Amino acid sequence: MPTLRQARAERLLSIRELAAAAGVAPSTIYLIEAGRTRPRPRVIRRLARALDVDPHSIDEFREAIEALAQRRRRRPEQGHRPEQDHDDESLLEEHRCDGPTTTSV
């Protein structure tokens, strides 16, 4: 699966161009590509839509979705923020339909 940087480069987009198309800050894309932050569900959706890709097809997005699913299984209500429900649940539902991807450590 391609990384965010690879998907962006394939489309010949700069960080600023992708940020403008997705409605996110350029620094957000930089931090995701550098591995310094995990994207939130809303950012995943916006970037995936701007790149015209399935959210699960980008490495950083898939990893963030899997991490969210793991956190939800461990602590279903701790740290719960109702305003995140829609974005989180729709990504998690897609994750459950596709089935979790196992990774070796």
C-alpha positions in Angstrom: 0.0 0.0 0.0 1.3 3.5 -0.7 2.1 6.0 1.9 0.5 9.4 1.9 3.6 10.9 0.4 3.6 8.4 -2.4 -0.1 8.9 -3.2 0.4 12.7 -3.2 3.5 12.4 -5.4 1.7 10.1 -7.9 -0.8 12.9 -8.4 1.9 15.5 -8.7 0.5 17.5 -5.7 2.6 19.6 -3.4 1.7 19.6 0.3 0.1 23.0 0.0 -2.0 21.9 -3.0 -3.3 18.8 -1.2 -3.9 20.8 1.9 -6.0 23.3 0.0 -8.0 20.6 -1.8 -8.6 18.8 1.5 -9.3 21.8 3.6 -6.5 21.0 6.2 -3.4 22.8 7.2 -0.2 22.0 5.3 1.5 21.3 8.6 -1.0 18.5 9.2 0.1 16.7 6.0 3.8 17.3 6.8 3.4 15.9 10.3 1.5 12.8 9.0 4.1 12.2 6.3 6.9 12.6 8.7 5.3 10.1 11.1 5.1 12.6 13.9 1.3 12.4 14.3 -1.6 10.1 13.5 -4.4 11.6 11.5 -7.8 11.9 13.1 -10.8 10.4 11.3 -12.1 13.7 9.9 -8.6 14.4 8.4 -8.4 10.9 7.0 -11.7 11.4 5.2 -10.8 14.8 3.9 -7.4 13.7 2.6 -8.8 10.4 1.1 -11.5 12.4 -0.7 -9.0 14.9 -2.1 -6.8 12.1 -3.3 -9.8 10.1 -4.6 -8.7 6.9 -2.7 -10.2 4.5 -0.2 -9.0 5.6 3.3 -7.7 2.0 3.9 -5.5 2.1 0.9 -3.0 4.6 2.5 -0.6 3.2 5.0 -0.8 6.0 7.6 -4.6 6.1 7.4 -5.0 2.3 7.8 -2.6 2.3 10.8 -4.6 5.2 12.4 -7.9 3.4 11.8 -6.5 0.1 13.3 -5.1 2.0 16.3 -8.5 3.6 16.9 -10.2 0.2 16.7 -7.8 -1.2 19.2 -8.3 1.7 21.6 -12.0 1.3 21.4 -11.8 -2.4 22.1 -9.7 -1.8 25.2 -11.4 1.2 26.6 -14.8 1.7 25.0 -16.0 4.7 27.0 -12.9 6.2 28.6 -12.0 9.4 26.8 -15.2 9.3 24.8 -16.1 12.5 23.0 -19.5 12.5 21.4 -18.6 14.9 18.6 -16.2 12.3 17.3 -18.8 9.5 17.1 -19.9 10.0 13.5 -16.4 10.1 11.9 -14.9 7.5 14.2 -17.8 5.0 13.8 -18.0 5.3 10.0 -14.3 4.5 9.7 -14.4 1.8 12.2 -17.5 0.3 10.5 -15.5 0.2 7.2 -12.6 -1.4 9.1 -14.9 -4.1 10.5 -16.4 -4.8 7.1 -12.9 -5.2 5.5 -11.6 -7.1 8.4 -8.6 -6.1 10.5 -5.3 -6.5 8.9 -2.8 -8.4 11.0 0.8 -7.2 11.2 3.8 -9.0 12.5 6.0 -7.3 15.1 
